Amino acid sequence: MIDDRDLFERSVQRFAPADGSFERLVTRRDRKQRNKRISAGVVALLLALVVIGAALRAIDVSRSTPVAPSPAPTASNGDISFVGSNLVDFSDDLSDFGILFVVNPAGGKPRKLLDTECPSDPDLTRSCGHVVIGSVDWSPDGTRIAYTLFEPGPGRSGEDDGVYVMEIETERIRRLTSCMDPCVRQDDIDWSPDGSRIAFAQWDREGCTPGTYDIGSCSIYTMKPDGSDLVQLPTGSVVDPVDPSWSPDGSSIAFSARVGEDWFVYTMALDGSEPLRLAADLPSIPPTQPAWSPDGATIAFLTGQDPDPNNGGPFALWSMRPDGSERRRLYDGCCLSGGRALGAQGPVWSPDGNQILIMQGTGGALQLIDPVSGEAFEIPTRKPTGAVAWQPVPLGSSSDRGALTFSFDPYDVNQMVYLNGVPVTGEMHGGQATDQNGLHSFYIFAPDRRIRVPTGASVSIEGADVLDVNADVAHGWIDTCCETSTLPRHLFEFDLANAPSMPSDPGNYYVDIRWTCATCDPETVIPFLFPVQVVAPEGR
Amino acid sequence: MDGSLRALPGAEVETDVAEEPRRFEDFFGSEHARLFGAISLVTGDRHEAEEIMQDAFLRLWERWDRVRELDDPSSYLFRTAMNVFRNRYRRAALGVRKTLSLAPSEDAFATVEDRDVVVRALRGLTPDQRAAVVLTGYVGLTSEEAGKMLGMRANTVRTLATRARAAIREKAGERT
């Protein structure tokens, strides 16, 4: 009979710690403390620079060259999808990378779209990290989502690695590729604008990681959405391309690639033309992850991801014309502290081209960036851990119902109202409303009578019966209302389209919303009267 | 009122001088060799083990005021070390995304010397299997305790450890 412990004890003899361990620990602690002080100083300095920069921009607007998106998008904004975690506390360095959530761009409680459940080992349910959803992208019609899986770490079996497509309505999943030796990962997925092909990057051996120039390699492949007709994309003299992004007309692809240990962004027409190197003066803060805007006028990209994933930042979001001109630094993100797993993800353009989505890094926030002003809006929702994408809703489709979502903080007099994540400041079909105490005023906008209700709310139309539309809608953060003194923005979503008392005639009405906070002590009812304008949907 | 404290009826009266708070330096001295050995078995790499050990001790040191009050700071240390180990491997793999980070390191067991039967057996196992068998077989934890450290269910730990033990026994059998 073999005694395990004896065997181990004998083996451990071979692994005696080196002398001076404690001294090294002391040095390390001192260095960490010093770095913390330096980081705090750098953050303060950067914040000051950002403030000064914003002030200068505001003073001299005429010098800036805004990159105006086209006013004619082909799709409206659906939900945002992101790889997230079952865990909400990142303090113990735990996070999941195998769960895909979707959330309204205005924020709120996300819902699970896909949970890989660590398919090779169903027992692993807590921060298992067995498989990672590396990248995601929606089909142009918003009905399917493509994603890549890979298994990290040594000893990986790789049996689940590959490209997958899930049909949202049926939840049917189809595996398109496998990743067998020498392939170690397929990633950076991007669906072509006409939906006919999917591009992705494949890593062979060590991929394109620093110091592996002579060992690993990367390539871009394209295939049909059923996995057939897999072909490698020729990139001429440029080797090791990754991060493919189709131009909106499908005639070109933007990508990033390394030359030696430097990185550049390229665009390349698919007619066999030689790639055009862009952002050539930024190799020391490597430009990567180009993303073509829906109108084709702009390419957004990131720079400055720290090679050390412990640092998680800083990073910067840039935009430029497809020829590399008019480059602008739109947004600076800094810094997530240690213990995170991924740096910034994105950029992802909103389907209507009016916003850029970025993820600050594992445990950071989802941010919407205005592509003209660079202003940022943090989506109030669960913290993401990995890749992000944005569901398009083709204009004129049955699912394009012009949803009204708005969020507000009932304790903030100077609140903003957001429509699908965009501050409503322009034309409005609603009006100003004031609560009974006269403390809060805000606007609402109801383009298609469609509003969704939060759990616990009741809605009435003036002159009509109170509608019981208290459906169990998984939106809204009502449950958090009394647990913290600093309230998050509350997302109110109503769906009156099918409400029995909803007037069908276009006109102006009032919606009486009574938000009851049952967990408040004492129970609190916050009534609001919203004027809404019922507008006949187009074509009716 | 003279300000002195009186024991409640039935309560034990502590007559000793209050215990000196446990010093981190002493804790390090008593635990680091055992931890280093365990991590070395899991990683198969002295340098990696040293890094993980340093990370784990540093985290404890930063929270030492609270950690030293724990009933079993040693368990907390091992748990922290296992978290560091798992996250290092995961980060090494995840960090390579977008090509700007470190590649997943080569599994060090592929290169470690093979004179030792345990080392030879561990070489063929996954990191999770190695961690499971070392925590249960060497550190002496139950599957439940090891599961908590590794973020797994106890059943999973048992399965992993059983496979690992079988491999070790097979190697031991080969030697004899």
Interface residues (C-beta under 8 A of the other chain):
Chain A: I2 D4 R5 L7 F8 E9 R10 S11 V12 R14 F15 A16 P17 A18 S21 F22 R24 L25 R28 R29 K32 D92 D93 L94 F97 D121 D123 L124 T125 R126 S127 C128 G129 V132 G134 F150 P152 G153 P154 G155 R156 R185 D187 D188 W203 E206 G207 C208 T209 P210 G211 T212 G216 C218 D240 V242 D243 S256 R258 W263 P286 T288 Q289 Q305 D306 P307 D308 P309 N310 G339 A341 L342 G343
Chain B: E25 F28 G29 H32 A33 F36 G37 A38 S40 L41 R46 A49 E50 M53 Q54 F57 L58 W61 E62 N83 V84 R86 N87 Y89 R90 R91 A92 A93 L94 G95 V96 R97 K98 T99 L100 S101 L102 A103 P104 S105 E106 D107 D116 V117 V118 V119 L125 T126 P127 D128 V133 V134 G137 Y138 G140 G151 M152 R153 N155 T156 T159 R165 I168 R169 A172
